[in-house]
Amino acid sequence: MGLLRGVARTAVVAGTATAVSNRVSRRQAGRWQKQADQEQADAYDQQQQQQQYPPQQQYQQPQQVYVAAPVPAEPDDAPDPMQAKLDALKQLGELKTSGVLNEQEFQQEKAKILNS
């Protein structure tokens, strides 16, 4: 019986750790996307400024401006934090229903999930 409780607790902790890791990853991806968008906007502004000035000589080739390609957004397959909490609560309920956790343990684990 003690082994099952340990396994159940490990599952709850692992689920919480996964949810936190996914949230950090999404946050970092959002920051990188903002930086890429800013660089692209700066390159566009620079190109617009260069187009406003008349060419110095007609036989001179215009300068090429390289614009960074937009970074493709990663699919948002990571569950949101609320969904992760709901999944953890469902799993906890199943553990209680199957008799792995008693009422007191269930309430303690539920409080941990809801307060995180």
Short mmCIF file of the C-alpha atoms (twelve columns), coordinates in Angstrom:
data_MODEL
# 
_entry.id   MODEL 
# 
loop_
_atom_site.group_PDB 
_atom_site.id 
_atom_site.type_symbol 
_atom_site.label_atom_id 
_atom_site.label_alt_id 
_atom_site.label_comp_id 
_atom_site.label_asym_id 
_atom_site.label_seq_id 
_atom_site.Cartn_x 
_atom_site.Cartn_y 
_atom_site.Cartn_z 
_atom_site.pdbx_PDB_model_num 
ATOM 1   C CA . MET A 1   0.000   0.000  0.000   1 
ATOM 2   C CA . GLY A 2   2.883   2.369  0.804   1 
ATOM 3   C CA . LEU A 3   4.439   1.762  -2.598  1 
ATOM 4   C CA . LEU A 4   1.242   2.763  -4.373  1 
ATOM 5   C CA . ARG A 5   1.035   5.980  -2.387  1 
ATOM 6   C CA . GLY A 6   4.614   6.779  -3.292  1 
ATOM 7   C CA . VAL A 7   3.854   6.124  -6.956  1 
ATOM 8   C CA . ALA A 8   0.757   8.293  -6.760  1 
ATOM 9   C CA . ARG A 9   2.664   11.149 -5.185  1 
ATOM 10  C CA . THR A 10  5.402   10.834 -7.784  1 
ATOM 11  C CA . ALA A 11  2.791   11.009 -10.545 1 
ATOM 12  C CA . VAL A 12  1.294   14.178 -9.071  1 
ATOM 13  C CA . VAL A 13  4.711   15.814 -8.675  1 
ATOM 14  C CA . ALA A 14  5.750   14.809 -12.200 1 
ATOM 15  C CA . GLY A 15  2.547   16.231 -13.647 1 
ATOM 16  C CA . THR A 16  3.070   19.509 -11.835 1 
ATOM 17  C CA . ALA A 17  6.700   19.697 -12.953 1 
ATOM 18  C CA . THR A 18  5.670   19.095 -16.560 1 
ATOM 19  C CA . ALA A 19  3.075   21.854 -16.401 1 
ATOM 20  C CA . VAL A 20  5.611   24.321 -14.989 1 
ATOM 21  C CA . SER A 21  8.210   23.343 -17.600 1 
ATOM 22  C CA . ASN A 22  5.719   23.837 -20.430 1 
ATOM 23  C CA . ARG A 23  4.746   27.250 -19.112 1 
ATOM 24  C CA . VAL A 24  8.400   28.361 -18.967 1 
ATOM 25  C CA . SER A 25  8.965   27.092 -22.524 1 
ATOM 26  C CA . ARG A 26  5.937   29.007 -23.847 1 
ATOM 27  C CA . ARG A 27  7.070   32.156 -22.069 1 
ATOM 28  C CA . GLN A 28  10.567  31.927 -23.579 1 
ATOM 29  C CA . ALA A 29  9.185   31.245 -27.056 1 
ATOM 30  C CA . GLY A 30  7.000   34.336 -26.723 1 
ATOM 31  C CA . ARG A 31  10.003  36.459 -25.799 1 
ATOM 32  C CA . TRP A 32  12.009  35.145 -28.751 1 
ATOM 33  C CA . GLN A 33  9.094   35.821 -31.078 1 
ATOM 34  C CA . LYS A 34  8.819   39.407 -29.808 1 
ATOM 35  C CA . GLN A 35  12.544  39.919 -30.398 1 
ATOM 36  C CA . ALA A 36  12.298  38.527 -33.940 1 
ATOM 37  C CA . ASP A 37  9.274   40.743 -34.651 1 
ATOM 38  C CA . GLN A 38  11.180  43.807 -33.400 1 
ATOM 39  C CA . GLU A 39  14.190  42.999 -35.589 1 
ATOM 40  C CA . GLN A 40  11.933  42.567 -38.598 1 
ATOM 41  C CA . ALA A 41  10.208  45.891 -37.877 1 
ATOM 42  C CA . ASP A 42  13.578  47.640 -37.547 1 
ATOM 43  C CA . ALA A 43  14.737  46.198 -40.884 1 
ATOM 44  C CA . TYR A 44  11.496  47.308 -42.518 1 
ATOM 45  C CA . ASP A 45  11.908  50.854 -41.128 1 
ATOM 46  C CA . GLN A 46  15.467  50.973 -42.414 1 
ATOM 47  C CA . GLN A 47  14.334  49.823 -45.860 1 
ATOM 48  C CA . GLN A 48  11.613  52.485 -45.930 1 
ATOM 49  C CA . GLN A 49  14.114  55.200 -45.016 1 
ATOM 50  C CA . GLN A 50  16.467  54.110 -47.796 1 
ATOM 51  C CA . GLN A 51  13.662  54.211 -50.345 1 
ATOM 52  C CA . GLN A 52  12.819  57.822 -49.465 1 
ATOM 53  C CA . TYR A 53  16.171  59.176 -50.637 1 
ATOM 54  C CA . PRO A 54  16.677  59.611 -54.397 1 
ATOM 55  C CA . PRO A 55  19.516  57.562 -55.922 1 
ATOM 56  C CA . GLN A 56  22.818  59.416 -56.116 1 
ATOM 57  C CA . GLN A 57  23.631  58.238 -59.611 1 
ATOM 58  C CA . GLN A 58  21.447  56.423 -62.073 1 
ATOM 59  C CA . TYR A 59  24.033  53.813 -63.056 1 
ATOM 60  C CA . GLN A 60  24.656  52.737 -59.468 1 
ATOM 61  C CA . GLN A 61  22.813  49.644 -58.293 1 
ATOM 62  C CA . PRO A 62  20.587  50.098 -55.264 1 
ATOM 63  C CA . GLN A 63  21.744  48.445 -52.076 1 
ATOM 64  C CA . GLN A 64  20.061  45.254 -51.076 1 
ATOM 65  C CA . VAL A 65  18.495  45.153 -47.652 1 
ATOM 66  C CA . TYR A 66  18.201  41.755 -46.080 1 
ATOM 67  C CA . VAL A 67  15.168  41.274 -43.937 1 
ATOM 68  C CA . ALA A 68  15.166  38.450 -41.437 1 
ATOM 69  C CA . ALA A 69  12.666  35.765 -42.298 1 
ATOM 70  C CA . PRO A 70  9.894   35.471 -39.737 1 
ATOM 71  C CA . VAL A 71  10.488  32.745 -37.216 1 
ATOM 72  C CA . PRO A 72  7.797   30.101 -37.580 1 
ATOM 73  C CA . ALA A 73  5.747   29.840 -34.451 1 
ATOM 74  C CA . GLU A 74  6.007   26.539 -32.638 1 
ATOM 75  C CA . PRO A 75  2.724   24.724 -32.317 1 
ATOM 76  C CA . ASP A 76  1.160   25.340 -28.961 1 
ATOM 77  C CA . ASP A 77  0.739   21.722 -28.033 1 
ATOM 78  C CA . ALA A 78  1.584   22.326 -24.406 1 
ATOM 79  C CA . PRO A 79  -1.452  22.336 -22.110 1 
ATOM 80  C CA . ASP A 80  -2.245  25.534 -20.315 1 
ATOM 81  C CA . PRO A 81  -1.729  25.661 -16.532 1 
ATOM 82  C CA . MET A 82  -5.449  25.433 -15.800 1 
ATOM 83  C CA . GLN A 83  -5.779  22.282 -17.914 1 
ATOM 84  C CA . ALA A 84  -2.762  20.777 -16.164 1 
ATOM 85  C CA . LYS A 85  -4.415  21.396 -12.782 1 
ATOM 86  C CA . LEU A 86  -7.652  19.829 -13.980 1 
ATOM 87  C CA . ASP A 87  -5.803  16.769 -15.258 1 
ATOM 88  C CA . ALA A 88  -3.921  16.432 -11.964 1 
ATOM 89  C CA . LEU A 89  -7.181  16.705 -10.003 1 
ATOM 90  C CA . LYS A 90  -8.826  14.041 -12.188 1 
ATOM 91  C CA . GLN A 91  -5.875  11.736 -11.649 1 
ATOM 92  C CA . LEU A 92  -6.006  12.419 -7.917  1 
ATOM 93  C CA . GLY A 93  -9.722  11.621 -7.865  1 
ATOM 94  C CA . GLU A 94  -9.086  8.323  -9.636  1 
ATOM 95  C CA . LEU A 95  -6.423  7.429  -7.067  1 
ATOM 96  C CA . LYS A 96  -8.871  8.145  -4.240  1 
ATOM 97  C CA . THR A 97  -11.643 6.179  -5.937  1 
ATOM 98  C CA . SER A 98  -9.364  3.192  -6.433  1 
ATOM 99  C CA . GLY A 99  -8.420  3.274  -2.739  1 
ATOM 100 C CA . VAL A 100 -4.770  4.288  -3.133  1 
ATOM 101 C CA . LEU A 101 -5.337  7.534  -1.217  1 
ATOM 102 C CA . ASN A 102 -7.470  8.033  1.864   1 
ATOM 103 C CA . GLU A 103 -9.602  11.155 2.396   1 
ATOM 104 C CA . GLN A 104 -6.940  13.045 4.348   1 
ATOM 105 C CA . GLU A 105 -4.217  12.378 1.768   1 
ATOM 106 C CA . PHE A 106 -6.621  13.300 -1.003  1 
ATOM 107 C CA . GLN A 107 -7.428  16.643 0.639   1 
ATOM 108 C CA . GLN A 108 -3.725  17.423 1.205   1 
ATOM 109 C CA . GLU A 109 -2.752  16.680 -2.385  1 
ATOM 110 C CA . LYS A 110 -5.754  18.588 -3.724  1 
ATOM 111 C CA . ALA A 111 -4.779  21.644 -1.680  1 
ATOM 112 C CA . LYS A 112 -1.223  21.449 -3.065  1 
ATOM 113 C CA . ILE A 113 -2.506  21.347 -6.636  1 
ATOM 114 C CA . LEU A 114 -4.975  24.181 -6.178  1 
ATOM 115 C CA . ASN A 115 -2.475  26.416 -4.376  1 
ATOM 116 C CA . SER A 116 0.322   25.977 -6.896  1 
# 
